[in-house]
Amino acid sequence: MMETPIKREIVDGLVAELGIKDFAKATIREVKQVAAKAEKASGVEFIKMEMGIPGLPAAQVGVDAQVKALQEGIAHSYPDIQGAPALKQEASRFVKAFIGVDVAPECCVPVCGSMQGTFASFLTCSQADKKKDTVLFIDPGFPVQKMQLQVQGVKYETFDVYDFRGEKLGPKLESYLSKGNICAIVYSNPNNPAWICLNEDELKSIGTLATKYDTIVMEDLAYFAMDFRKNLSVPFQPPYQPTVGRYTDNYILLISGSKAFSYAGERIGVTCISDKLFYRHYSDLAARYEGLPFGPVFSTRMLYALSSGTSHSAQYALAAMLKAATDGTYDFRKEVSVYGERARKLKEIFCRYGFHIVYDKDLDEPVADGFYFTIGYKGLTSGQLAKELMYYGVSAICLVTTGSHQEGLRVCTSFIEDHQYVQLEERMKIWKINHES
């Protein structure tokens, strides 16, 4: 056995100190804490792959617009709870340009990042019909969304999509929807953490069933248009970002400024609710909120109670970024394509040393390279693999925390620096010797 880059006793001691009983269930923050403390104690640089934080500079067009708005005195004014008109207009244009569906400006509501958008959407969906009190996740997915439901006291069900792609997805979904208790279906596309991308046929199945069982689909587009296998960057021209919005009127699109525009720090996004859903009256919502339809309940009740609106200046930043993208003067996809290149290089190194890609296919084609990918190692559980890699100065989170039933880890490419490919190669050589001898 060769000595590992980080002494085992350092990692083991920190895990015990933090009270982590099962490393498979360690949260992102706990993994980050172990990595940071182990790095400091050992003096060895960690290759940090656990946090899904943008690793690129914020889009300059947004920064300039936000600074201009602040200089013109916008900070003294409360924002309209429905959102700045300029942002609502540009969000509507952006959805038309890159998704190819029509959502009216009044149905596009700014939120403090998609996190707040999902929180407010969960509140509204779960109160719309008293008979429908459960949210269904098409997993794997973003762990914090389940925490939001835990905070709200809302029930949820979940299944791992790994074995239910293509024609198998519809029957699996219907087995839940037919019970009559599902108020909303949630998934991300591209997927966090697997980076699989549901295709149009699968989305049609979801949309058709959502209409049949009168269920709302929450489509999390945090990684908007980041399927780098297709050119999704030309406004008003196909191919468009795939969406369930082509197949049902029961949808909410959650668009974030954090990843596509690297604008995470200002907590800005927009929730686009289909026109028909926005103005739809639900008897249970109307009884509770003075007769208001779905969209106004979302904005004037849920969002108003949560934060009284969204950062005024950040709304002007997002409006400018969306406008530049829609006008074709700013190619946001080109800016973030570096994530795909990083994933390609990292996958090649891991696979060369005996690892495998867990979610490796989108039906009959290889999964895209992007912000995330998943790795496993034969004979090791998720918890064993995550902890073992810590000894080699590599940190990642276990798939079990994302709702996956597969053994493996989520790897994020956002913080990888050029010199770390050589580091990873050297460390995986030691890994191979230690695990194959």
C-alpha positions in Angstrom: 0.0 0.0 0.0 1.3 3.4 -0.9 0.8 6.3 1.5 -2.2 8.4 0.6 -1.8 12.2 0.0 -3.9 12.9 3.1 -3.1 10.9 6.2 -6.1 8.7 7.0 -6.1 9.6 10.7 -6.6 13.3 9.8 -9.8 12.5 7.8 -11.1 9.9 10.3 -10.5 12.3 13.2 -12.4 15.1 11.5 -15.3 12.8 10.6 -15.6 11.8 14.2 -15.2 15.3 15.4 -18.1 16.5 13.3 -20.2 13.6 14.5 -20.8 12.2 11.0 -22.1 8.7 11.7 -22.7 7.6 8.1 -20.6 9.3 5.4 -23.1 8.3 2.8 -25.6 10.7 4.3 -23.1 13.6 4.9 -24.5 16.9 3.7 -22.8 19.1 1.2 -21.8 21.5 4.0 -20.4 18.7 6.1 -18.3 17.3 3.2 -17.1 20.8 2.5 -16.1 21.3 6.2 -14.2 18.0 6.3 -12.3 19.0 3.1 -11.5 22.5 4.3 -10.2 21.3 7.7 -8.2 18.3 6.2 -6.6 20.7 3.7 -5.6 23.0 6.5 -4.3 20.2 8.7 -2.3 18.5 6.0 -1.2 21.4 3.8 -2.3 19.4 0.8 -4.6 21.1 -1.7 -8.0 19.5 -2.1 -9.7 18.9 -5.5 -13.1 20.2 -4.4 -16.0 18.8 -6.3 -18.8 18.9 -3.7 -20.3 22.3 -4.1 -22.5 23.4 -7.0 -21.3 27.0 -7.0 -20.5 28.8 -10.2 -16.8 29.1 -10.8 -16.9 31.8 -13.5 -17.1 35.6 -13.3 -20.5 37.1 -13.3 -21.8 38.2 -16.7 -20.5 41.8 -17.1 -23.7 43.0 -18.9 -25.6 42.2 -15.7 -23.0 43.9 -13.4 -23.1 47.0 -15.5 -26.9 47.2 -15.5 -27.1 46.7 -11.7 -24.5 49.3 -11.0 -26.2 51.8 -13.3 -29.6 51.1 -11.5 -28.0 51.6 -8.1 -26.3 54.8 -9.2 -29.6 56.1 -10.5 -31.1 55.6 -7.0 -33.1 52.4 -7.4 -32.1 51.2 -3.9 -34.4 53.7 -2.1 -37.5 52.1 -3.7 -39.3 49.0 -2.8 -39.7 46.7 -5.8 -43.2 45.9 -7.1 -44.1 42.5 -5.7 -45.0 41.4 -9.3 -41.5 42.5 -10.5 -39.9 45.3 -12.5 -41.8 45.6 -15.9 -38.5 45.5 -17.8 -37.6 42.1 -16.3 -41.1 40.7 -16.8 -40.9 41.7 -20.5 -37.4 40.3 -21.1 -38.3 37.1 -19.3 -41.2 36.6 -21.6 -39.0 37.3 -24.7 -36.3 35.0 -23.4 -38.7 32.1 -22.9 -40.0 32.5 -26.4 -36.5 32.8 -27.9 -34.8 29.9 -26.2 -37.7 27.6 -25.1 -40.1 28.3 -27.9 -43.2 28.7 -25.8 -45.3 31.8 -25.0 -45.6 33.0 -21.4 -47.1 36.5 -21.0 -44.9 39.1 -19.2 -47.4 39.4 -16.3 -47.0 35.6 -15.7 -43.2 36.0 -15.2 -42.4 36.8 -11.6 -38.9 37.6 -10.2 -37.8 35.6 -7.2 -34.7 35.6 -4.9 -33.2 32.8 -6.9 -34.9 29.6 -8.0 -34.7 28.4 -4.3 -37.3 31.0 -3.4 -39.2 30.2 -6.6 -39.5 26.5 -5.6 -40.4 27.4 -2.0 -43.3 29.7 -3.0 -44.4 27.2 -5.7 -44.5 24.3 -3.2 -46.6 26.5 -0.9 -49.1 27.4 -3.7 -49.3 24.0 -5.3 -49.8 22.2 -2.0 -52.7 24.5 -1.0 -54.5 24.5 -4.3 -56.5 21.4 -3.7 -56.9 19.8 -0.3 -57.1 16.4 -1.7 -53.7 16.8 -3.3 -51.2 17.1 -0.5 -48.1 15.3 -1.8 -45.2 16.4 -4.1 -43.6 13.8 -6.5 -39.9 14.0 -7.3 -38.4 12.5 -10.4 -35.0 11.8 -8.8 -32.1 12.2 -8.4 -32.5 15.8 -7.6 -31.5 18.8 -5.5 -31.6 17.7 -1.9 -32.6 21.2 -0.5 -36.0 21.0 -2.3 -37.0 18.1 0.0 -35.8 20.1 3.0 -38.1 23.0 1.9 -41.0 20.6 2.0 -39.8 19.3 5.4 -39.9 22.9 6.6 -43.4 23.4 5.2 -44.7 20.1 6.6 -45.7 18.9 3.1 -45.5 15.3 2.2 -43.5 14.0 -0.8 -42.8 10.8 -2.7 -39.9 10.0 -5.0 -38.5 7.5 -7.4 -35.1 7.1 -9.1 -35.5 7.6 -12.8 -32.4 5.4 -13.5 -34.5 2.4 -14.5 -37.5 4.3 -15.9 -36.3 6.2 -18.9 -38.2 6.4 -22.2 -41.4 4.4 -22.5 -41.1 3.2 -18.9 -41.4 6.7 -17.5 -45.1 7.2 -18.2 -46.4 4.0 -16.5 -44.1 4.7 -13.5 -45.5 8.3 -13.2 -49.1 7.1 -13.6 -48.6 4.6 -10.7 -48.3 7.6 -8.4 -50.6 10.1 -10.1 -53.5 7.6 -10.2 -53.7 7.7 -6.4 -55.1 11.2 -6.7 -52.9 12.9 -4.0 -50.1 14.4 -6.1 -50.2 18.2 -6.4 -46.9 18.7 -8.2 -44.2 16.9 -10.1 -40.6 18.2 -9.8 -37.5 17.5 -11.8 -34.5 19.4 -13.2 -33.5 19.3 -16.8 -30.5 19.0 -17.3 -30.5 17.0 -14.2 -28.7 17.8 -11.0 -26.7 15.5 -10.2 -26.8 13.0 -13.1 -26.8 15.5 -16.0 -29.3 13.3 -17.9 -31.7 15.3 -20.1 -35.3 14.2 -20.4 -36.2 14.2 -24.1 -39.3 15.5 -25.9 -41.0 12.1 -25.8 -40.5 11.8 -22.0 -41.6 15.4 -21.5 -44.7 14.6 -23.6 -45.5 11.7 -21.3 -45.1 13.9 -18.2 -47.3 16.7 -19.7 -50.0 14.4 -20.9 -50.3 12.8 -17.5 -50.1 16.1 -15.7 -53.2 17.2 -17.7 -55.0 13.9 -17.2 -54.6 14.0 -13.5 -54.7 17.8 -13.1 -51.2 18.0 -11.5 -48.8 20.9 -11.8 -45.3 20.3 -13.2 -42.4 22.3 -11.7 -39.6 22.3 -14.3 -36.3 23.4 -12.6 -34.2 24.9 -15.4 -31.3 25.9 -13.1 -28.8 24.7 -15.8 -30.6 26.3 -18.6 -29.7 25.2 -22.2 -26.5 23.5 -20.8 -26.9 20.3 -22.8 -23.7 21.0 -24.8 -24.5 18.2 -27.3 -26.9 20.5 -29.0 -26.7 24.1 -30.2 -29.3 25.7 -28.0 -27.8 29.2 -28.1 -29.4 30.8 -31.2 -32.5 32.9 -30.2 -35.8 32.2 -31.9 -34.4 29.2 -33.8 -34.7 25.5 -33.0 -33.4 23.4 -31.4 -34.9 24.9 -28.2 -34.5 24.0 -24.6 -36.7 20.9 -24.1 -39.8 21.7 -22.0 -43.0 20.1 -20.7 -44.6 23.5 -21.6 -45.3 22.1 -25.1 -47.5 19.4 -23.7 -49.5 20.8 -20.9 -50.9 24.1 -19.5 -50.1 23.0 -16.0 -46.5 24.1 -15.7 -44.1 26.4 -13.8 -40.7 27.1 -15.3 -38.0 28.0 -12.8 -35.2 30.0 -14.5 -32.1 31.0 -12.4 -29.5 33.6 -13.0 -27.0 31.6 -10.9 -25.5 29.1 -13.3 -26.3 30.3 -16.9 -25.2 33.9 -16.0 -22.9 33.1 -13.0 -25.0 35.6 -11.0 -25.4 33.4 -8.0 -24.4 36.0 -5.4 -27.3 38.4 -6.1 -30.0 35.7 -5.6 -32.0 36.4 -8.7 -34.2 34.3 -10.9 -37.7 34.3 -12.5 -40.6 32.0 -12.1 -42.6 31.7 -15.3 -46.1 30.3 -14.8 -48.2 29.3 -17.8 -50.8 31.8 -18.7 -53.7 29.4 -18.1 -52.4 28.3 -14.7 -51.6 31.9 -13.6 -55.2 32.9 -14.0 -56.8 29.7 -12.9 -59.1 29.7 -9.9 -58.8 26.9 -7.4 -61.7 26.8 -4.9 -59.4 26.0 -2.0 -57.0 28.9 -2.8 -59.9 31.3 -3.4 -61.4 30.4 0.0 -58.1 31.0 1.7 -56.9 34.1 -0.2 -59.9 36.3 -0.9 -60.8 34.7 -4.2 -57.4 35.2 -5.9 -56.3 33.0 -8.8 -53.1 30.9 -8.7 -50.6 33.4 -10.0 -51.6 36.3 -7.7 -51.6 34.0 -4.7 -48.0 33.0 -5.7 -46.9 36.6 -5.9 -49.1 38.8 -3.6 -49.4 36.2 -0.8 -46.5 33.7 -0.9 -43.7 36.0 -2.1 -45.0 39.0 -0.3 -45.0 37.0 3.0 -41.5 35.6 2.3 -39.5 38.7 1.3 -41.7 41.6 0.1 -40.2 41.1 -3.3 -36.8 40.6 -5.0 -33.7 42.8 -4.9 -34.6 45.8 -7.0 -31.2 46.4 -8.6 -30.7 42.6 -9.3 -33.9 42.6 -11.3 -32.3 45.2 -13.7 -29.2 43.0 -13.9 -31.2 39.9 -14.9 -33.3 42.0 -17.3 -30.1 43.2 -19.1 -28.7 39.6 -19.3 -31.9 38.1 -20.7 -32.2 41.0 -23.2 -28.6 40.6 -24.4 -29.1 36.9 -24.8 -32.4 37.3 -26.6 -31.0 40.0 -28.9 -28.1 37.8 -29.8 -25.4 40.2 -28.5 -24.4 37.9 -25.5 -23.8 34.2 -25.9 -24.3 32.9 -22.4 -23.8 29.3 -23.5 -20.4 30.0 -24.9 -19.4 31.5 -21.5 -20.4 28.4 -19.5 -19.3 25.7 -22.0 -16.1 25.4 -20.1 -18.0 23.2 -17.6 -18.5 20.7 -20.3 -14.8 20.7 -21.2 -13.9 20.2 -17.6 -16.3 17.3 -17.3 -14.8 15.6 -20.3 -11.3 15.8 -19.0 -12.3 14.6 -15.5 -14.3 11.7 -16.7 -11.4 10.5 -18.8 -9.1 10.5 -15.9 -11.5 8.8 -13.5 -12.4 6.1 -16.0 -8.8 5.4 -16.9 -8.2 4.4 -13.2 -11.1 2.0 -12.8 -14.1 4.3 -12.0 -17.3 4.2 -14.0 -20.0 6.8 -14.9 -23.1 5.9 -13.0 -25.7 7.7 -15.0 -23.9 7.2 -18.2 -26.6 7.2 -20.9 -29.5 9.3 -22.1 -31.4 6.4 -23.5 -29.2 5.3 -26.4 -26.6 8.1 -26.4 -23.9 9.0 -23.9 -24.9 11.6 -21.3 -23.8 15.1 -21.9 -20.7 16.7 -20.4 -21.6 19.5 -18.1 -21.7 21.1 -14.7 -22.1 17.7 -12.9 -21.5 14.0 -13.6 -21.6 10.9 -11.5 -18.9 8.3 -10.7 -18.8 4.9 -9.0 -16.2 2.3 -8.2 -16.8 -1.4 -8.2 -17.0 -2.9 -4.7 -17.4 0.4 -2.9 -20.6 1.8 -1.5 -21.3 5.6 -1.9 -20.2 6.3 1.7 -17.0 4.2 1.4 -16.1 5.8 -1.9 -16.6 9.4 -0.7 -14.6 8.8 2.5 -11.8 6.9 0.6 -11.4 9.7 -1.9 -11.0 12.2 1.0 -7.7 10.4 1.8 -6.6 11.3 -1.8 -7.6 15.0 -1.4 -10.8 14.7 -3.5 -14.2 15.7 -2.1 -17.7 14.9 -3.6 -21.1 14.1 -2.2 -22.9 10.8 -2.2 -25.8 10.1 -4.6 -28.0 8.8 -1.9 -28.4 12.4 -0.6 -30.0 13.3 -4.0 -32.6 10.6 -3.9 -30.7 8.2 -6.1 -30.7 4.5 -5.3 -27.4 4.0 -7.1 -24.0 3.6 -5.4 -21.8 6.5 -6.4 -20.9 10.2 -6.1 -21.9 13.5 -7.6 -18.9 15.4 -9.0 -19.2 19.1 -9.7 -16.8 20.7 -12.2 -17.2 24.4 -11.2 -14.1 24.8 -9.1 -11.6 22.8 -11.1 -8.5 24.7 -12.0 -6.2 23.8 -14.9 -3.3 22.5 -12.6 -5.7 20.1 -10.9 -5.9 17.7 -13.8 -2.3 16.7 -13.2 -3.0 16.5 -9.4 -5.9 14.2 -10.0 -3.9 12.0 -12.4 -1.1 11.6 -9.8 -3.5 10.8 -7.0 -5.5 8.3 -9.1 -2.3 6.5 -9.9 -1.8 5.9 -6.2 -5.5 5.0 -5.8 -5.1 2.3 -8.5 -2.1 0.8 -6.8 -3.8 0.8 -3.5 -7.1 -0.7 -4.8 -5.8 -3.2 -7.3 -2.8 -4.6 -5.4 
